Amino acid sequence: MPELTRRRRMLVLAICCMSLLIVSIDNTILNVALPSMQRDLHASTSGLQWAIDAYTLVLAALLMLSGSTADRIGRKRVFMTGLVIFTLGSLLCSLAPDLSSLIVFRMMQAVGGSMLNPVAMSIITNTFTDPRERARAIGVWGAVVGISMAAGPLVGGVLVESVGWRSIFWVNLPVGLAALLLTLRFVPESRAPKARRPDPLGQLMVIVLFGSLTYAIIEAPDAGITSVLPYAVLALAALIGLLVHEPRRTDPLIELRFFRSAPFSGATVIAISAFAALGGFLFLSTLYLQNVRGLSALHAGLWMLPMAVPTFLCAPLSGRLVGSRGPRLPLLIAGGALTVSGVLFAAFEAETSNVTLFVGYVLFGVGFGFVNAPITNTAVSGMPRAQAGVAAAVASTSRQLGQTLGVAVVGAVLATGVGASSYRDTFVSAARPGWWILAACGLAVLVLGAVTSGRWARRTAERTAERLESPEVREPARSPAGAGNRPTDAHRTLPGTAEH
């Protein structure tokens, strides 16, 4: 891809952030609308879980395929296709006659969404080649998540109160169309110099793994452990199959060699933990504020601002810290804040007092605001630029898988605790185990942030990068040694070196 002027690079960043905005705002708006959807569509707790997880599950299952496909056939082409499908899916969601149709159309949205965020991050990585400039761009990218959190509950609350829950999907239509036209005009096409071949068997096993695991967790409270046990076994078999199958491929769907890098592995688990906390947090908070406190959708959205505003403010600060001092400090701040927030709700019933509820929300917003930039930067740093799409897709998959599992696990715990009782009578005690789970997620971010950001971790990243760029590491049996395996535009930045 040719070197672009600074103004053009900023424009490309803005266009990519538009895609992140509609994908991110979709979830925050939907959470505010859950109680209205529950009443209108006569949905159970598990039905609400599926309304959220049908989207994040498909997104997680297809992100790596979309990233590698974009590297192969062109990032701009895949990005534009995703915008079309996502926008059309949003329109169909607004017309859904029942819960089943809504879930199907949410899955269609996710197919388009899978072509947006990882591909946009790959475009950003290849546009901003200077490590410091890239870290700041990723900080802006993270700030968009904060904007979606701040705007989503407010916009969603206004729309639900004035028009109805169906209108929440209309927000995506003008933004999606504008992003499509701007991409066509201003974003240059780019692709990896060495095309990665498709891995249909690996993709099938990823779908089986994510789908079976999520189904088993969500349906366990209603169907019972015995009924969902076959799905859990199927998920385990798919996981084992992936571990056996992927290392044997020249171009695997999941590049398992990435995980020899401690920073990359740490970023993956941190992403799952942080976004599991986010998914569970939004699910519990929305149901509590509206079904227990009896607040309107708009007032519930206003109560989410103490979480959303710190996320928006801390994300660019985290990006600057990553660029100047490396990922450790932002990860420690994030892990500490998320842990304290979870403990505040789990041990001290923070939701029962306005003061402690406010403090808990602010702490969660600070933690989540600091966690996103180091995840993304660590995931793509140290990897050959030719594989940026795959590395970014793994990081994005971890986020979506984490959010899926957070809603599934916390929702299942809540459903088990509430049982046949009303939300108002039993919610606080039923939600306590869920808050402990979120505190444990924060603690995982804290511990892994400390362990995977030191000198030992950086040495593992260096060794991994050398193996990935070595033409002798993995060769198909029919090819001469070294033929076409070393990317011509390889560019790697070891985590924690260029930032200092």
Buried (B, 14 or more C-beta within 10 A) or exposed (E): BEEBEEEBBBBBBBBBBBBBBBBBBBBBBBBBBBBBBBEBBEBEBBBBBBBBBBBBBBBBBBBBBBBBBBBBEBBBBBBBBBBBBBBBBBBBBBEBEEBEBBBBBBBBBBBBBBBBBBBBBBBBBBBBBEBBBBBBBBBBBBBBBBBBBBBBBBBBBBBBBEEBBBBBBBBBBEBBEBBBEBBEEEBBEBBBEBEBEBBEBBBBBBBBBBBBBBBBBBBBBBBEEEEBEEBBEBBEBBBEBBEEBBEEBBBBBBBEBBBBBBBBBBBBBBBBBBBBBBBBBBBBBBBBBBBBBEBBBBBBBBBBBBBBBBBBBBBBBBBBBBBEEBBBBBBBBBBBBBBBBBBBBBEEBBBEEEEBBBBBBBBBBBBBBBBBBBBBBBBBBBBBBBBBBBBBBBBBBBBBBBBBBBBBBBBBBBBBBBEEEEBEEBBBEBBBBBBBBBBBBBBBBBBBBBEBBBEEBBEBBBEBBEBBBEEEEBBEEEEEEEEEBBBEEBBBBBBBBBBE
